[in-house]
Amino acid sequence: MLRCSIYGLYSTENGVVRYIGQTKQSLSERLSQHLAEANRPPGSTRCHRWIRKVIRFGYSVEIVLIEDDCPWNEAEKRWIAFYRSKYPKLMTNISPGGCGYGAKRSL
């Protein structure tokens, strides 16, 4: 079974996690990818639009480790469900997790 790290993206404006992802990369590498993807076409996912808005208002997007060395896909689904239950209108994930949406996996 593949293992990964689960991370969250949040704005320094309020510290609320708005996106949950999974990766095998370092968190700094994955954050850099998110920032780069948000600023190049097509860059039109809810997460990309949120990142651009945060930056436009003078804040930054940060990354936090939520769970390490966990089962690929399974843990991401669990954490997306958890954060959606806390912040249903704020989450930018477009799927329940484990599958992505037209994006390649960040191995």
C-alpha positions, 0 to 999 in steps of 0.5 A: 500500500502506498503511503503519503502525507496529508496536508492542508492549505490555509491563508494567513488571514484567518488560519482556516484550512481551505484545501486538503491534499496528499503528497509524497513530496516535501510540504515546501515543494508541494506548496510551491507547486500549488502557488505556481499552478494557480498562476498559470493557465488554466489555473481555474480550479476553486483552489487556484482561484482561492490562492489568487484571491488570498495573494491579491488581498495581501496575505499568503497561503501556508501549508500544514502537515495534518497526518504523516505516513498514512494510507494513500487516498484513504486518509485524504478522504477522511480528512476532507470529510472532517474539514467539510463537516467543520467548514462546508462552505469554505473548502475548495476541494472539488472531490471527496478525495482519493481521485483528484479531478483532472490533475496528476498526482503529486508523487 
